[in-house]
Amino acid sequence: MIQKREMVDGKYENARRLKKLIRIHQIDIAGISDLTTLKNIPSGISLQHTGLLQYYRYAIVLGAQYGKLGKNSTGEETSLFLEKIAHEITSHIIEKEKFTALVVHPEDEFDPVKRIGLLSLKVLAKSAGLGWQGRSLLIVSPEYGPIHRLVAVLTNLPLLSDKSIPNQCGNCSRCIDHCPQNSLSLVKFQDHPASREEVLNIDSCLGDYSCTVCIRVCPWLKYDA
């Protein structure tokens, strides 16, 4: 019992130190996901097949709100900002804590045809308690609204994971109604849809070309767009 308590305390202290480091870099929102809880959830390339769980148990997920770097900043600039902090966290884990770490980038696509990455950053973010998956499939934070960009650091450093947040979209469909490409379909779900394809037409979506309509019309958005 004492040994178990010491393990929990150690995970808590590791998480506390990491989040303190993250706050210093003015990251908007961060959380920790236990990857073993995602075994049966579609999360990109199957966790069962990648062997990732042999090396990494947790994901530290960082998010930046829309307009983080200014009203005219691009998604790519926001991603680079996040990735720089992610690499600093990775160096800290490897050099100071003596554990392993791996950055999962927003642009990582291991299946460019289906547009699927090694791990879904949105699935990781939801599991890490950053927010819920909205009707547009973006992660919606209660503090900031739709999260513009995400990045994650996988690690075997023992950490205390965060709790997920229930879906709070209710009957809202503003992101769907205002999509200029009609790329979104109204599918109500509590946790996540059965598949991305039933909600989003990835071929017509202009998200990769700086379209941010679904972010700007969301009633949860706190940034003055």
Residue pairs with C-beta under 8 A, 6 or more apart in sequence:
7 158
8 160
10 158
11 158
11 159
11 160
12 160
14 97
14 157
14 158
14 159
14 160
15 32
15 159
15 160
18 32
18 60
18 89
18 92
18 93
18 157
18 159
19 30
21 88
21 89
21 92
22 30
22 60
22 62
22 85
22 89
25 85
25 88
27 62
27 63
27 64
27 82
27 85
28 63
28 64
28 65
28 68
28 141
28 143
28 144
28 147
29 62
29 63
29 64
29 65
29 130
29 131
29 141
29 143
29 144
29 147
30 60
30 61
30 62
30 63
30 128
30 130
31 60
31 61
31 125
31 128
31 129
31 130
31 162
32 58
32 59
32 60
32 61
32 128
32 159
32 160
32 161
32 162
33 58
33 59
33 61
33 124
33 125
33 127
33 128
33 152
33 161
33 162
34 57
34 58
34 127
34 161
35 47
35 52
35 53
35 56
35 57
35 58
35 59
35 154
36 53
36 57
37 127
37 161
38 47
38 123
38 124
38 127
39 47
39 48
39 53
41 123
41 192
42 120
42 123
42 192
42 195
43 119
43 120
43 123
43 124
44 110
44 116
44 117
44 118
44 119
44 120
44 123
45 110
45 111
45 116
45 117
45 118
45 119
47 53
47 119
50 118
52 118
52 119
52 154
55 100
55 102
55 154
55 156
56 100
56 102
56 154
56 155
56 156
57 155
57 156
57 158
57 159
58 154
58 155
58 156
58 157
58 158
58 159
58 161
59 104
59 119
59 124
59 127
59 128
59 152
59 153
59 154
59 155
60 89
60 128
60 152
60 153
60 155
60 159
61 121
61 124
61 125
61 128
61 130
61 150
61 151
61 152
62 82
62 85
62 86
62 150
62 151
62 152
62 153
63 82
63 125
63 130
63 131
63 139
63 141
63 144
63 147
63 148
63 149
63 150
64 78
64 81
64 82
64 147
64 148
64 149
64 150
65 141
65 144
65 145
65 147
65 148
65 222
65 223
66 144
66 145
66 146
66 148
66 212
66 215
66 216
66 221
66 223
66 225
67 73
67 148
67 223
67 224
67 225
68 78
68 81
68 148
69 77
69 78
69 81
71 225
74 210
75 148
75 149
75 210
78 148
78 149
79 105
79 106
79 107
79 149
79 151
82 106
82 149
82 150
82 151
83 103
83 105
83 106
83 151
85 151
86 103
86 151
86 152
86 153
87 103
89 101
89 153
90 101
90 102
90 103
90 153
93 99
93 100
93 101
93 153
93 155
93 157
94 100
94 101
97 157
99 155
99 156
99 157
100 155
100 156
101 153
101 154
101 155
101 157
102 153
102 154
102 155
103 151
103 152
103 153
103 154
104 117
104 118
104 119
104 121
104 124
104 151
104 152
104 153
104 154
105 151
106 121
106 149
106 150
106 151
108 117
108 118
109 115
109 116
109 117
110 116
110 117
110 118
115 202
119 152
119 154
121 150
121 151
121 152
122 133
122 137
122 138
122 139
122 150
123 192
124 150
124 152
125 131
125 139
125 147
125 150
125 152
126 132
126 133
126 139
126 164
126 165
126 191
126 192
127 161
127 164
128 161
128 162
128 164
129 162
129 163
129 164
129 165
130 139
130 141
130 147
130 150
130 165
131 139
131 140
131 141
131 142
131 147
131 165
132 139
132 140
132 164
132 165
132 166
132 167
132 168
132 169
133 139
133 140
133 167
133 189
133 191
133 192
134 140
134 146
134 167
134 169
134 175
134 218
134 220
135 169
135 172
135 173
135 175
135 176
135 184
135 186
135 187
135 199
136 146
136 175
136 176
136 179
136 184
136 199
136 200
136 214
136 218
137 193
137 196
137 199
137 200
138 146
138 147
138 175
138 214
138 215
138 218
139 146
139 147
139 150
140 146
140 147
140 168
140 169
140 218
140 220
141 147
141 220
142 165
142 168
142 220
143 222
144 220
144 221
144 222
144 223
145 215
145 218
145 219
145 220
145 221
145 222
145 223
146 214
146 215
146 218
146 220
146 221
148 212
148 215
166 190
167 189
167 190
167 191
168 220
172 219
173 186
174 217
174 218
174 219
175 184
175 213
175 214
175 217
175 218
176 184
176 185
176 186
177 217
178 213
178 214
178 217
179 213
179 214
180 206
180 211
180 213
181 201
181 204
181 205
181 206
181 211
182 201
182 204
183 200
183 201
183 202
183 204
183 205
183 206
184 199
184 200
184 201
184 214
185 198
185 199
185 200
185 201
187 193
187 198
187 199
193 199
196 202
205 211
207 214
212 225
215 221
215 225
216 225
